[in-house]
Amino acid sequence: MEDEQDRVAALLRSMPPPDARGDFVARVNARIDATAGWLVLADFRTWTLRLAPAACVLALIAILWRTPATPAPVAAATMFSPASSTDWQKDVSGDALLDAALTPNGEQGAR
């Protein structure tokens, strides 16, 4: 098997390269572009280069955006029990809901 491969390789090396017309690459690329169709829209390189300026502007806005110096005070969580139907009728803060979800059953006041 190896002898055969060596003989074929030697034969191919001894042959002159085939003559190709100068516009061969252009014709191949034209045929590829003609069959691509909608896949041209999915070219990530084109989208990346076109959207880079917009991404830079959004990044600058995010960095330079001014936020209030003092955050709003957070109200203390009121006791909430998910098993009590009356608690579902009240307005309950998000902190109380999170506290109730993270506290195992039977450990209402324990930390």
C-alpha positions as CSV (number, residue, x, y, z in Angstrom):
1,M,0.0,0.0,0.0
2,E,2.8,2.4,0.9
3,D,4.7,1.6,-2.3
4,E,1.6,2.5,-4.4
5,Q,1.2,5.8,-2.6
6,D,4.9,6.6,-3.1
7,R,4.6,5.8,-6.8
8,V,1.5,8.0,-7.2
9,A,3.1,10.8,-5.3
10,A,6.2,10.6,-7.5
11,L,4.1,10.6,-10.7
12,L,2.1,13.6,-9.6
13,R,5.3,15.5,-8.8
14,S,6.8,14.7,-12.2
15,M,3.7,16.1,-14.0
16,P,3.6,19.8,-14.9
17,P,0.8,21.8,-13.1
18,P,-2.4,22.1,-15.2
19,D,-2.9,25.4,-17.0
20,A,-5.7,27.4,-15.4
21,R,-7.2,30.6,-16.9
22,G,-6.4,33.8,-15.1
23,D,-10.0,34.5,-14.2
24,F,-10.5,31.0,-12.5
25,V,-10.7,32.4,-9.0
26,A,-13.1,35.1,-10.0
27,R,-15.4,32.6,-11.8
28,V,-15.4,30.2,-8.7
29,N,-16.2,33.1,-6.4
30,A,-19.0,34.3,-8.7
31,R,-20.5,30.8,-8.7
32,I,-20.3,30.6,-4.9
33,D,-22.0,34.0,-4.5
34,A,-24.7,33.0,-6.9
35,T,-25.6,29.9,-4.9
36,A,-25.3,31.5,-1.4
37,G,-28.6,33.3,-1.6
38,W,-29.8,34.4,1.9
39,L,-26.6,33.0,3.6
40,V,-24.9,36.3,2.7
41,L,-27.0,38.0,5.3
42,A,-25.6,35.6,8.0
43,D,-22.0,36.7,7.4
44,F,-20.9,37.5,10.9
45,R,-17.8,39.5,9.7
46,T,-20.0,42.0,7.8
47,W,-22.4,42.4,10.7
48,T,-19.5,42.8,13.2
49,L,-17.8,45.5,11.3
50,R,-21.1,47.4,10.6
51,L,-22.3,47.2,14.2
52,A,-19.0,48.0,16.0
53,P,-19.6,51.8,16.0
54,A,-23.1,51.3,17.5
55,A,-21.7,49.0,20.2
56,C,-19.0,51.6,21.1
57,V,-21.7,54.3,21.4
58,L,-23.8,52.1,23.7
59,A,-20.7,51.3,25.8
60,L,-19.9,55.0,26.2
61,I,-23.4,55.8,27.2
62,A,-23.4,53.0,29.8
63,I,-20.1,54.2,31.2
64,L,-21.0,57.9,31.3
65,W,-24.6,57.6,32.4
66,R,-25.1,59.4,35.7
67,T,-26.9,57.5,38.5
68,P,-28.4,59.1,41.6
69,A,-25.8,59.6,44.3
70,T,-27.9,58.1,47.1
71,P,-29.9,55.0,46.5
72,A,-33.5,54.9,47.7
73,P,-34.0,53.5,51.2
74,V,-35.1,49.9,51.3
75,A,-38.1,49.2,53.6
76,A,-37.6,46.4,56.1
77,A,-39.1,43.1,55.1
78,T,-42.4,42.4,56.7
79,M,-43.1,38.8,57.8
80,F,-44.7,36.8,55.0
81,S,-45.9,33.3,54.9
82,P,-46.6,31.7,51.5
83,A,-49.0,29.2,53.2
84,S,-51.3,31.9,54.5
85,S,-54.0,32.9,52.0
86,T,-54.4,36.3,53.7
87,D,-50.8,37.2,52.9
88,W,-51.5,36.8,49.2
89,Q,-54.2,39.5,49.5
90,K,-51.8,42.1,50.9
91,D,-49.2,44.2,49.2
92,V,-45.9,42.5,50.1
93,S,-42.5,43.8,49.4
94,G,-40.1,41.9,47.2
95,D,-37.7,41.6,50.1
96,A,-40.4,39.8,52.1
97,L,-41.1,37.4,49.3
98,L,-37.5,36.6,48.9
99,D,-37.1,36.1,52.6
100,A,-40.1,33.8,52.7
101,A,-38.7,31.8,49.7
102,L,-35.3,31.4,51.2
103,T,-36.4,30.5,54.8
104,P,-37.0,26.8,55.3
105,N,-40.4,25.8,56.8
106,G,-40.5,26.2,60.6
107,E,-37.7,28.7,60.8
108,Q,-39.7,31.9,60.5
109,G,-37.6,34.0,62.9
110,A,-34.3,32.0,62.9
111,R,-31.3,33.1,60.9
